């Protein structure tokens, strides 16, 4: 296995693990925050017609944005760690003009 291929696989694992971990932590924090703010459990399925529309929209908006931001920040931290460890960005993050 070439050095580039090995680095690419390492980055893929590091990126995936950091993103999944951040999403899990964000989701737990959101569940706790929702319970504190509304006094109810978050909707399990916002598409359920028994869930009020405002609640479904609020939950979908908050979870989507928060989980996406948590994943992005975790992957940026992982990229910083990768650069410190290898001295270069992973191939997937290099600019097109290189």
TIMI-2910 file (N, C-alpha, C, CB; in pm, 1 decimal, decimal comma, always signed):
<rs>
+----------+----------+----------+----------+----------+----------+----------+----------+----------+----------+----------+----------+------+
!      n_x !      n_y !      n_z !     ca_x !     ca_y !     ca_z !      c_x !      c_y !      c_z !     cb_x !     cb_y !     cb_z ! resn !
+----------+----------+----------+----------+----------+----------+----------+----------+----------+----------+----------+----------+------+
!    +85,3 !   -117,9 !     +0,0 !     +0,0 !     +0,0 !     +0,0 !    +89,5 !   +123,7 !     +0,0 !    -96,8 !     +0,1 !   +122,9 !  Unk !
!    +61,7 !   +217,5 !    -88,9 !   +143,5 !   +337,7 !    -98,7 !   +119,3 !   +428,9 !    +21,3 !   +113,7 !   +412,5 !   -229,6 !  Unk !
!   +212,1 !   +518,8 !    +42,7 !   +202,7 !   +614,1 !   +153,9 !    +78,5 !   +702,3 !   +140,2 !   +329,3 !   +701,9 !   +160,3 !  Unk !
!    +48,1 !   +745,4 !    +16,6 !    -71,2 !   +827,6 !     -7,9 !   -199,2 !   +750,8 !    +21,4 !    -72,8 !   +877,1 !   -152,6 !  Unk !
!   -203,5 !   +625,2 !    -20,3 !   -322,7 !   +543,2 !     +3,5 !   -341,8 !   +519,1 !   +152,6 !   -312,2 !   +408,7 !    -71,2 !  Unk !
!   -232,9 !   +493,6 !   +223,2 !   -240,4 !   +471,5 !   +367,8 !   -288,0 !   +598,3 !   +437,2 !   -103,2 !   +427,3 !   +424,1 !  Unk !
!   -232,5 !   +712,8 !   +398,2 !   -273,9 !   +841,2 !   +455,8 !   -419,7 !   +870,8 !   +426,1 !   -186,5 !   +954,1 !   +402,6 !  Unk !
!   -464,7 !   +834,9 !   +307,8 !   -603,6 !   +857,2 !   +269,0 !   -697,3 !   +772,8 !   +355,1 !   -623,9 !   +824,5 !   +120,0 !  Unk !
!   -660,1 !   +649,0 !   +380,8 !   -742,1 !   +561,4 !   +464,3 !   -743,9 !   +610,8 !   +608,6 !   -690,0 !   +416,9 !   +458,3 !  Unk !
!   -630,0 !   +653,6 !   +658,1 !   -622,6 !   +707,2 !   +794,3 !   -711,3 !   +830,2 !   +805,6 !   -476,4 !   +742,0 !   +832,4 !  Unk !
!   -704,0 !   +919,4 !   +707,3 !   -788,0 !  +1038,9 !   +710,8 !   -935,9 !  +1001,9 !   +706,3 !   -753,4 !  +1132,0 !   +594,1 !  Unk !
!   -972,3 !   +905,4 !   +623,1 !  -1112,6 !   +865,3 !   +612,5 !  -1164,7 !   +815,9 !   +747,1 !  -1129,5 !   +755,9 !   +505,4 !  Unk !
!  -1086,5 !   +735,0 !   +816,3 !  -1127,5 !   +683,6 !   +947,9 !  -1132,9 !   +796,8 !  +1049,6 !  -1030,7 !   +573,0 !   +996,3 !  Unk !
!  -1030,2 !   +878,9 !  +1054,0 !  -1025,4 !   +991,0 !  +1149,0 !  -1142,1 !  +1086,7 !  +1127,0 !   -892,3 !  +1066,9 !  +1135,9 !  Unk !
!  -1170,8 !  +1117,2 !  +1003,0 !  -1280,6 !  +1207,1 !   +968,6 !  -1415,7 !  +1147,6 !  +1008,4 !  -1278,9 !  +1237,7 !   +818,8 !  Unk !
!  -1434,4 !  +1020,0 !   +977,1 !  -1560,0 !   +952,9 !  +1008,8 !  -1582,9 !   +943,9 !  +1159,3 !  -1561,8 !   +813,6 !   +947,7 !  Unk !
!  -1481,7 !   +902,2 !  +1233,1 !  -1495,1 !   +887,5 !  +1378,1 !  -1522,7 !  +1022,6 !  +1443,4 !  -1368,0 !   +824,3 !  +1438,2 !  Unk !
!  -1452,3 !  +1125,7 !  +1400,8 !  -1474,7 !  +1257,9 !  +1460,0 !  -1615,0 !  +1309,9 !  +1428,6 !  -1369,4 !  +1357,3 !  +1409,3 !  Unk !
!  -1661,7 !  +1288,6 !  +1307,0 !  -1795,4 !  +1334,8 !  +1267,9 !  -1904,6 !  +1260,2 !  +1344,2 !  -1815,9 !  +1317,1 !  +1116,9 !  Unk !
!  -1891,2 !  +1128,2 !  +1355,0 !  -1991,5 !  +1049,6 !  +1427,5 !  -1993,6 !  +1084,0 !  +1575,4 !  -1964,9 !   +900,7 !  +1409,9 !  Unk !
!  -1876,7 !  +1101,4 !  +1633,3 !  -1869,6 !  +1138,5 !  +1774,6 !  -1932,1 !  +1274,3 !  +1800,8 !  -1725,5 !  +1138,7 !  +1821,6 !  Unk !
!  -1901,6 !  +1370,6 !  +1715,6 !  -1957,7 !  +1504,9 !  +1732,2 !  -2108,8 !  +1503,2 !  +1714,4 !  -1894,2 !  +1602,4 !  +1632,3 !  Unk !
!  -2158,3 !  +1428,8 !  +1618,3 !  -2302,4 !  +1420,8 !  +1596,0 !  -2372,6 !  +1357,8 !  +1716,1 !  -2332,5 !  +1340,5 !  +1468,7 !  Unk !
!  -2311,9 !  +1255,7 !  +1773,8 !  -2370,3 !  +1189,1 !  +1890,4 !  -2375,8 !  +1282,7 !  +2010,5 !  -2290,3 !  +1063,5 !  +1925,6 !  Unk !
!  -2267,8 !  +1352,4 !  +2036,2 !  -2263,9 !  +1447,1 !  +2149,0 !  -2364,3 !  +1560,2 !  +2126,4 !  -2120,7 !  +1505,2 !  +2167,4 !  Unk !
!  -2369,4 !  +1612,1 !  +2004,7 !  -2462,5 !  +1720,9 !  +1973,9 !  -2606,6 !  +1674,9 !  +1993,1 !  -2441,4 !  +1771,2 !  +1829,8 !  Unk !
!  -2637,4 !  +1555,6 !  +1949,1 !  -2774,4 !  +1503,7 !  +1960,5 !  -2815,3 !  +1487,2 !  +2106,9 !  -2786,9 !  +1369,1 !  +1886,9 !  Unk !
!  -2723,5 !  +1437,1 !  +2190,0 !  -2753,6 !  +1422,3 !  +2333,0 !  -2775,5 !  +1558,2 !  +2397,8 !  -2640,1 !  +1347,3 !  +2405,0 !  Unk !
!  -2693,0 !  +1654,7 !  +2362,4 !  -2709,5 !  +1789,6 !  +2416,8 !  -2842,1 !  +1850,2 !  +2371,8 !  -2592,5 !  +1879,9 !  +2373,7 !  Unk !
!  -2878,3 !  +1828,3 !  +2246,4 !  -3006,0 !  +1879,7 !  +2196,0 !  -3124,8 !  +1815,9 !  +2267,1 !  -3016,9 !  +1855,6 !  +2045,9 !  Unk !
!  -3118,9 !  +1685,3 !  +2288,0 !  -3227,2 !  +1616,5 !  +2359,2 !  -3246,2 !  +1675,6 !  +2498,5 !  -3198,1 !  +1465,5 !  +2369,1 !  Unk !
!  -3134,9 !  +1694,9 !  +2568,9 !  -3140,2 !  +1751,4 !  +2703,7 !  -3192,9 !  +1894,3 !  +2700,5 !  -3001,4 !  +1747,7 !  +2769,0 !  Unk !
!  -3144,0 !  +1973,6 !  +2607,7 !  -3188,7 !  +2112,6 !  +2594,9 !  -3336,1 !  +2122,8 !  +2560,2 !  -3106,9 !  +2184,2 !  +2489,7 !  Unk !
!  -3382,9 !  +2035,1 !  +2471,8 !  -3524,6 !  +2035,7 !  +2432,0 !  -3612,7 !  +2005,0 !  +2552,3 !  -3550,8 !  +1933,0 !  +2318,8 !  Unk !
!  -3572,5 !  +1903,0 !  +2629,8 !  -3649,2 !  +1866,1 !  +2749,5 !  -3653,4 !  +1981,7 !  +2848,4 !  -3588,7 !  +1741,4 !  +2816,7 !  Unk !
!  -3540,6 !  +2049,5 !  +2867,0 !  -3535,2 !  +2161,8 !  +2960,2 !  -3620,9 !  +2279,0 !  +2912,3 !  -3390,8 !  +2207,3 !  +2979,4 !  Unk !
!  -3620,0 !  +2303,8 !  +2782,1 !  -3691,6 !  +2419,1 !  +2727,0 !  -3842,2 !  +2395,9 !  +2714,8 !  -3635,1 !  +2454,0 !  +2591,5 !  Unk !
!  -3880,9 !  +2272,5 !  +2681,2 !  -4022,7 !  +2247,5 !  +2654,1 !  -4091,6 !  +2162,6 !  +2761,1 !  -4036,9 !  +2180,0 !  +2520,7 !  Unk !
!  -4013,0 !  +2094,4 !  +2842,3 !  -4070,7 !  +2004,7 !  +2941,4 !  -4116,3 !  +1872,2 !  +2882,8 !  -4185,9 !  +2071,4 !  +3008,8 !  Unk !
!  -4087,9 !  +1849,0 !  +2754,6 !  -4128,3 !  +1725,4 !  +2686,4 !  -4007,3 !  +1663,3 !  +2616,9 !  -4242,1 !  +1753,2 !  +2583,5 !  Unk !
!  -4023,0 !  +1535,0 !  +2585,9 !  -3920,4 !  +1468,5 !  +2505,0 !  -3924,1 !  +1527,7 !  +2364,5 !  -3942,4 !  +1313,0 !  +2501,1 !  Unk !
!  -3810,2 !  +1529,3 !  +2295,1 !  -3811,1 !  +1574,8 !  +2156,0 !  -3892,4 !  +1478,7 !  +2069,7 !  -3667,0 !  +1587,3 !  +2101,7 !  Unk !
!  -3948,7 !  +1527,6 !  +1959,8 !  -4026,1 !  +1438,8 !  +1872,6 !  -3937,5 !  +1327,1 !  +1817,0 !  -4090,0 !  +1518,8 !  +1757,0 !  Unk !
!  -3984,4 !  +1203,8 !  +1826,9 !  -3909,1 !  +1090,3 !  +1772,9 !  -3915,9 !  +1087,8 !  +1620,4 !  -3962,6 !   +958,1 !  +1830,2 !  Unk !
!  -4030,5 !  +1128,9 !  +1566,5 !  -4048,1 !  +1132,4 !  +1422,1 !  -4124,2 !  +1260,0 !  +1386,8 !  -4123,6 !  +1004,9 !  +1370,8 !  Unk !
!  -4052,7 !  +1366,2 !  +1347,2 !  -4119,4 !  +1492,3 !  +1315,5 !  -4222,6 !  +1482,0 !  +1203,0 !  -4017,1 !  +1594,1 !  +1278,6 !  Unk !
!  -4217,6 !  +1376,9 !  +1122,1 !  -4314,9 !  +1359,3 !  +1014,4 !  -4447,6 !  +1302,2 !  +1064,5 !  -4257,4 !  +1268,4 !   +907,2 !  Unk !
!  -4450,7 !  +1257,4 !  +1188,6 !  -4572,4 !  +1201,9 !  +1247,3 !  -4680,2 !  +1310,1 !  +1253,9 !  -4544,1 !  +1144,0 !  +1388,8 !  Unk !
!  -4799,1 !  +1285,2 !  +1198,7 !  -4905,8 !  +1386,1 !  +1199,7 !  -4951,6 !  +1426,3 !  +1340,0 !  -5024,0 !  +1334,8 !  +1122,5 !  Unk !
!  -4922,5 !  +1343,0 !  +1441,3 !  -4959,1 !  +1378,3 !  +1578,2 !  -4865,0 !  +1481,4 !  +1639,9 !  -4961,1 !  +1254,4 !  +1663,9 !  Unk !
!  -4748,6 !  +1502,5 !  +1578,5 !  -4654,6 !  +1605,0 !  +1624,4 !  -4698,6 !  +1738,2 !  +1564,9 !  -4506,2 !  +1570,3 !  +1583,4 !  Unk !
!  -4707,0 !  +1840,0 !  +1650,3 !  -4748,3 !  +1971,9 !  +1600,9 !  -4646,0 !  +2023,6 !  +1499,5 !  -4764,0 !  +2072,7 !  +1718,7 !  Unk !
!  -4695,5 !  +2095,4 !  +1399,2 !  -4608,7 !  +2143,1 !  +1291,4 !  -4496,9 !  +2231,8 !  +1345,0 !  -4690,5 !  +2219,7 !  +1187,4 !  Unk !
!  -4528,8 !  +2324,4 !  +1434,9 !  -4425,0 !  +2413,4 !  +1487,7 !  -4315,5 !  +2333,6 !  +1557,1 !  -4485,9 !  +2515,4 !  +1585,1 !  Unk !
!  -4355,6 !  +2227,9 !  +1627,7 !  -4259,0 !  +2145,8 !  +1699,1 !  -4171,7 !  +2067,2 !  +1600,9 !  -4331,0 !  +2050,1 !  +1795,4 !  Unk !
!  -4231,8 !  +2013,0 !  +1496,5 !  -4157,1 !  +1938,0 !  +1395,3 !  -4058,3 !  +2027,9 !  +1322,5 !  -4253,0 !  +1873,4 !  +1295,0 !  Unk !
!  -4102,4 !  +2147,8 !  +1285,4 !  -4014,4 !  +2241,8 !  +1214,4 !  -3899,8 !  +2287,3 !  +1305,0 !  -4094,7 !  +2364,3 !  +1164,5 !  Unk !
!  -3932,9 !  +2321,7 !  +1428,4 !  -3829,4 !  +2366,5 !  +1522,0 !  -3726,8 !  +2255,9 !  +1545,9 !  -3892,6 !  +2410,1 !  +1655,9 !  Unk !
!  -3774,0 !  +2133,7 !  +1570,6 !  -3682,3 !  +2022,9 !  +1598,3 !  -3594,4 !  +1992,3 !  +1477,0 !  -3761,0 !  +1897,5 !  +1639,4 !  Unk !
!  -3654,6 !  +1987,2 !  +1358,6 !  -3577,5 !  +1958,3 !  +1237,1 !  -3472,9 !  +2066,6 !  +1210,9 !  -3671,4 !  +1945,6 !  +1115,9 !  Unk !
!  -3510,5 !  +2191,2 !  +1231,2 !  -3418,1 !  +2302,9 !  +1207,8 !  -3302,5 !  +2300,6 !  +1306,0 !  -3491,6 !  +2436,2 !  +1217,9 !  Unk !
!  -3336,0 !  +2288,1 !  +1431,6 !  -3232,9 !  +2291,0 !  +1536,1 !  -3139,5 !  +2171,1 !  +1524,6 !  -3297,6 !  +2293,8 !  +1675,3 !  Unk !
!  -3194,7 !  +2052,2 !  +1508,0 !  -3107,6 !  +1934,5 !  +1500,6 !  -3022,8 !  +1935,2 !  +1373,8 !  -3191,0 !  +1806,7 !  +1506,3 !  Unk !
!  -3082,4 !  +1971,9 !  +1262,1 !  -3006,0 !  +1974,0 !  +1137,3 !  -2888,0 !  +2069,0 !  +1143,3 !  -3095,6 !  +2012,3 !  +1022,2 !  Unk !
!  -2914,6 !  +2190,6 !  +1187,1 !  -2807,5 !  +2290,9 !  +1192,6 !  -2702,6 !  +2255,2 !  +1297,6 !  -2866,0 !  +2429,4 !  +1222,7 !  Unk !
!  -2745,5 !  +2213,8 !  +1415,0 !  -2650,8 !  +2184,5 !  +1522,7 !  -2563,3 !  +2064,6 !  +1490,8 !  -2724,9 !  +2160,1 !  +1652,2 !  Unk !
!  -2622,5 !  +1958,0 !  +1441,3 !  -2543,8 !  +1839,0 !  +1408,5 !  -2446,8 !  +1869,2 !  +1293,2 !  -2637,1 !  +1720,7 !  +1371,3 !  Unk !
!  -2491,8 !  +1941,9 !  +1193,4 !  -2402,7 !  +1976,6 !  +1081,2 !  -2285,4 !  +2062,1 !  +1128,3 !  -2480,9 !  +2051,2 !   +971,3 !  Unk !
!  -2312,1 !  +2159,5 !  +1213,9 !  -2203,6 !  +2244,0 !  +1265,4 !  -2107,7 !  +2164,3 !  +1353,1 !  -2260,8 !  +2361,8 !  +1345,0 !  Unk !
!  -2160,2 !  +2077,8 !  +1437,7 !  -2074,3 !  +1995,5 !  +1523,6 !  -1983,5 !  +1906,3 !  +1439,4 !  -2159,7 !  +1909,4 !  +1619,0 !  Unk !
!  -2040,0 !  +1845,2 !  +1335,6 !  -1959,9 !  +1760,8 !  +1247,5 !  -1852,0 !  +1841,4 !  +1175,4 !  -2049,4 !  +1691,1 !  +1145,7 !  Unk !
!  -1888,6 !  +1961,2 !  +1127,6 !  -1791,9 !  +2042,9 !  +1056,3 !  -1674,6 !  +2081,8 !  +1147,4 !  -1860,1 !  +2168,3 !  +1000,4 !  Unk !
!  -1707,8 !  +2128,4 !  +1269,3 !  -1601,4 !  +2169,0 !  +1361,0 !  -1514,4 !  +2050,0 !  +1401,3 !  -1661,1 !  +2235,0 !  +1485,7 !  Unk !
!  -1573,6 !  +1933,6 !  +1422,1 !  -1496,2 !  +1814,4 !  +1457,2 !  -1403,7 !  +1774,2 !  +1342,4 !  -1590,1 !  +1697,7 !  +1493,0 !  Unk !
!  -1452,7 !  +1780,2 !  +1219,7 !  -1369,3 !  +1744,3 !  +1106,0 !  -1258,0 !  +1846,6 !  +1083,5 !  -1454,7 !  +1731,4 !   +980,6 !  Unk !
!  -1285,2 !  +1971,7 !  +1113,3 !  -1179,1 !  +2073,0 !  +1102,3 !  -1069,9 !  +2046,5 !  +1205,6 !  -1237,2 !  +2215,7 !  +1121,1 !  Unk !
!  -1110,4 !  +2009,1 !  +1327,2 !  -1012,5 !  +1975,3 !  +1431,3 !   -933,7 !  +1851,6 !  +1389,5 !  -1082,8 !  +1951,3 !  +1568,1 !  Unk !
!  -1002,7 !  +1754,0 !  +1332,4 !   -934,9 !  +1632,9 !  +1285,9 !   -834,7 !  +1667,0 !  +1175,7 !  -1037,6 !  +1529,4 !  +1234,9 !  Unk !
!   -871,5 !  +1758,7 !  +1087,1 !   -779,6 !  +1800,0 !   +979,9 !   -656,9 !  +1869,8 !  +1038,0 !   -851,3 !  +1893,5 !   +879,7 !  Unk !
!   -678,0 !  +1952,1 !  +1139,3 !   -564,9 !  +2019,4 !  +1205,2 !   -471,7 !  +1916,4 !  +1268,0 !   -615,1 !  +2118,8 !  +1313,1 !  Unk !
!   -528,7 !  +1817,6 !  +1335,1 !   -448,5 !  +1710,5 !  +1394,8 !   -372,1 !  +1634,0 !  +1286,6 !   -538,5 !  +1613,9 !  +1475,3 !  Unk !
!   -439,3 !  +1604,9 !  +1175,3 !   -376,0 !  +1532,5 !  +1065,2 !   -257,2 !  +1611,4 !  +1010,5 !   -477,8 !  +1504,8 !   +953,1 !  Unk !
!   -276,4 !  +1741,1 !   +992,9 !   -168,1 !  +1825,7 !   +940,9 !    -50,7 !  +1827,0 !  +1038,1 !   -218,4 !  +1969,9 !   +915,9 !  Unk !
!    -79,0 !  +1839,6 !  +1167,4 !    +29,5 !  +1839,5 !  +1267,0 !   +103,2 !  +1706,5 !  +1268,2 !    -25,8 !  +1869,3 !  +1407,0 !  Unk !
!    +31,3 !  +1598,5 !  +1241,9 !    +91,9 !  +1465,0 !  +1243,2 !   +170,4 !  +1433,7 !  +1116,9 !    -14,6 !  +1361,0 !  +1262,1 !  Unk !
!   +123,0 !  +1481,8 !  +1002,2 !   +184,4 !  +1443,5 !   +874,5 !   +257,1 !  +1557,6 !   +804,3 !    +79,3 !  +1389,1 !   +782,8 !  Unk !
!   +223,4 !  +1680,7 !   +839,2 !   +285,6 !  +1795,3 !   +773,3 !   +213,3 !  +1841,9 !   +648,4 !   +425,7 !  +1762,2 !   +738,2 !  Unk !
!   +101,0 !  +1779,2 !   +614,7 !    +24,6 !  +1820,3 !   +496,2 !   -122,2 !  +1786,0 !   +515,0 !    +79,8 !  +1752,4 !   +368,3 !  Unk !
!   -204,6 !  +1851,2 !   +435,5 !   -348,5 !  +1820,7 !   +437,4 !   -373,7 !  +1685,3 !   +372,5 !   -429,7 !  +1931,3 !   +364,4 !  Unk !
!   -481,9 !  +1621,1 !   +410,2 !   -521,0 !  +1499,9 !   +336,9 !   -554,4 !  +1537,6 !   +192,6 !   -643,2 !  +1429,2 !   +405,4 !  Unk !
!   -533,0 !  +1445,3 !   +101,9 !   -560,4 !  +1472,1 !    -40,3 !   -701,9 !  +1525,3 !    -62,4 !   -540,1 !  +1344,8 !   -122,7 !  Unk !
!   -799,7 !  +1473,6 !    +14,2 !   -938,1 !  +1513,7 !     -3,4 !   -961,5 !  +1662,0 !    +30,7 !  -1027,2 !  +1426,4 !    +82,4 !  Unk !
!   -872,6 !  +1722,1 !   +107,9 !   -890,3 !  +1861,0 !   +148,3 !   -798,4 !  +1958,0 !    +76,7 !   -869,2 !  +1873,1 !   +294,4 !  Unk !
!   -709,8 !  +1908,2 !     -8,6 !   -619,0 !  +1997,3 !    -80,6 !   -696,3 !  +2080,9 !   -180,9 !   -508,7 !  +1917,2 !   -151,5 !  Unk !
!   -647,4 !  +2199,9 !   -203,4 !   -710,7 !  +2289,3 !   -300,5 !   -691,2 !  +2235,8 !   -441,3 !   -653,5 !  +2432,0 !   -289,1 !  Unk !
!   -783,8 !  +2268,7 !   -529,6 !   -778,3 !  +2219,0 !   -667,5 !   -659,7 !  +2271,0 !   -746,5 !   -903,8 !  +2255,4 !   -739,0 !  Unk !
!   -606,6 !  +2388,2 !   -708,9 !   -499,0 !  +2448,0 !   -787,4 !   -361,6 !  +2393,9 !   -752,7 !   -499,5 !  +2595,8 !   -769,0 !  Unk !
!   -352,5 !  +2293,0 !   -667,8 !   -222,0 !  +2234,6 !   -633,9 !   -184,7 !  +2126,2 !   -730,9 !   -222,3 !  +2179,0 !   -492,2 !  Unk !
+----------+----------+----------+----------+----------+----------+----------+----------+----------+----------+----------+----------+------+
</rs>
